[in-house]
Every structure is written in structure tokens, then in C-alpha cells.
Amino acid sequence: MGKTVLTPAKVKRFRRAIEKLYVDTCTITDESYLVKNVKTKKSEPIPNVICENQPCFLDEGTGQPVTEDSPLPHGSKTVKLFITPERELQIPPGCKVVVVSDGQVKDFYRSSISDDWGTHQEIDLIDERHV
């Protein structure tokens, strides 16, 4: 069998259909850049907001429970974030992700390299309470 090639028009149609599912919003902040505080002599993160109020979809149903051999704390669960394709929005690992879903604010950290599908990217997140 041959590989299916999507035309730009089909990619655009698929992307519009997927983005209709984006009922949540998120703010993503990269806190990996550290600066030493002169007074306290401690390194402190300098937040870099990557995006604010970005439409997205938080899928809490696909997350896998953490197993005993996982590096994540027992009892934590990963969830999946569907968002704009990587070519338009690069989100480095370790970023803080605050999602507003059904009127609730939920804090997460990015835990994986994204799966980029051209029409969207899927990112596994970890609940902030378990980091």
C-alpha cells in the first residue's frame, strides 16, 4: 500500500474540524531560564509567556495511570493537550501549562515531546501537584 498524501486543502479542512473541538484555553509559560538573585544568592526562574488564552482541548480521558516503574509519583495521571501545530507554536518540555476547562483552572507541566500531526499537536501533561 502507498502512503496517503494530504493536499494542503485537506489539511486545512481537517485542521478547521479539529479546532472546533477547542473549547478550553491555556496559558503556557517557560520557566527554564534562571537568573541568580544578588540578594538571596539563589537562582530564580524568569517566566517567559509563550502564549496566553490559546484555544485548546484538554483530554483527561486518555491519560495513563502511573505505574510503579514510572519516574512519576504514584497516583499521578497524565492527560493530553490538543493545540496548534508545532510549526506555529513551539512548547519546550518542562513548561508550565495553565488550562481553563469548564470554568476550572488546572495547572500542569509538559511531560513529553509533542506528537505533531500537521493539523495539531498532542502533548502529554502532568498534574502540577505531582511534580
Buried (B, 14 or more C-beta within 10 A) or exposed (E): EEEEEEEEEEBEEBBEEBBEEBEBBBBBBBBEEEEEEEEEEEEEEEEEEBBEEBBBBBBBEEBEEBEEEEEBEEEBBBBBBBBBBBEEBEBEEEBBBBBBBEEEEBEBBBBEEBEEBEBBBBBBBBBBEBB
